[in-house]
Amino acid sequence: MAEGVFPKSDGEVYFGKDANINYYQGAMAGTLNHASVDMADTEVLIIAANANRKTLIIFNNGTSTVYIGLTGLADTDGFPLAGQESVLLYNQEAMYGICSSGETSDIRYLEAQ
């Protein structure tokens, strides 16, 4: 079957140079924002809500685990992000972080708009 013909009658996956063009155009950013945020054992805003956000990468540049999530989180219910790990998010909400009692860390983020 010719390139770009969809749907294929044999049930195989569509192929072609423009198969994922909408996905990649959406992922390409017009603006990149980045920052470093010090984490402590109280809830800290990592990044504010942004209706224009397409992707968000949060990287734990420290050694202590940081628990991330929406406001009101605790180290018992946040998503654990161990030291030197990252997470890719497709959300527009404000994101917060917290460390366990007595711990600190350094969070870096990269936001694509």
C-alpha positions in Angstrom: 0.0 0.0 0.0 1.2 3.5 -0.7 2.8 5.7 1.9 0.3 7.9 3.7 -2.8 5.8 2.9 -5.1 5.4 5.9 -6.8 3.3 7.1 -4.9 0.3 5.8 -7.1 -2.5 4.9 -4.7 -5.1 6.2 -4.8 -3.6 9.8 -1.2 -2.5 9.9 -0.2 0.7 11.4 -0.3 3.9 9.3 3.1 5.1 8.1 4.4 8.1 6.4 6.5 11.2 6.8 3.5 13.2 8.2 2.1 10.4 10.5 2.9 12.2 13.7 3.2 15.8 12.5 0.5 17.1 14.7 2.1 15.5 17.8 5.5 16.9 17.0 4.3 20.3 16.1 2.5 20.4 19.5 5.6 19.3 21.3 7.8 22.0 19.6 7.8 25.0 21.9 7.8 28.6 21.1 9.1 29.4 24.5 11.2 27.5 27.1 11.3 28.5 30.7 13.6 27.1 33.3 14.4 27.7 37.0 15.9 26.2 40.1 13.8 25.8 43.2 15.1 25.0 46.7 13.0 22.3 48.4 12.5 21.9 52.1 10.3 19.9 54.5 7.4 22.4 53.9 5.4 22.6 50.7 7.1 24.7 48.1 5.7 26.0 44.8 7.8 24.5 42.0 6.0 26.2 39.1 2.7 28.2 38.8 -0.2 27.1 36.7 0.1 28.0 33.0 -2.7 27.4 30.5 -0.1 27.7 27.6 2.2 24.9 29.0 2.7 22.0 26.6 5.2 20.0 28.6 7.0 20.2 31.9 10.1 18.3 32.9 10.9 18.3 36.7 14.4 17.1 37.6 15.6 16.5 41.2 19.1 17.8 41.1 19.7 16.9 44.8 20.1 13.7 46.7 17.0 13.7 48.9 13.7 12.4 47.6 11.2 15.2 46.7 7.5 14.4 46.7 5.7 16.3 44.0 2.0 17.0 43.3 -0.8 19.5 43.5 -1.2 21.8 46.5 -1.9 20.3 49.9 0.6 17.4 49.4 2.7 15.8 52.1 5.7 13.5 51.9 3.3 10.6 52.6 1.1 11.2 49.5 3.2 13.0 46.9 4.8 11.3 43.9 8.3 10.4 44.9 11.1 11.8 42.8 14.4 10.4 43.9 17.7 12.3 43.7 18.9 12.7 40.1 15.6 11.5 38.6 13.2 13.4 36.4 9.6 13.2 35.3 7.9 14.5 32.1 4.4 15.9 32.6 1.7 17.1 30.3 -0.2 19.3 32.6 -1.0 22.9 33.2 -1.7 22.9 36.9 0.6 24.5 39.5 3.1 21.9 40.8 4.4 21.7 44.4 7.1 19.7 46.1 8.1 18.7 49.6 10.9 16.8 51.3 10.7 14.5 54.3 11.4 16.1 57.7 14.8 17.7 58.0 15.6 17.1 54.3 16.3 19.6 51.5 16.9 19.3 47.8 17.3 21.3 44.6 14.6 21.0 41.9 15.1 22.1 38.3 12.3 22.5 35.8 12.0 23.0 32.0 8.7 24.2 30.8 7.7 24.3 27.1 5.0 26.6 25.9 
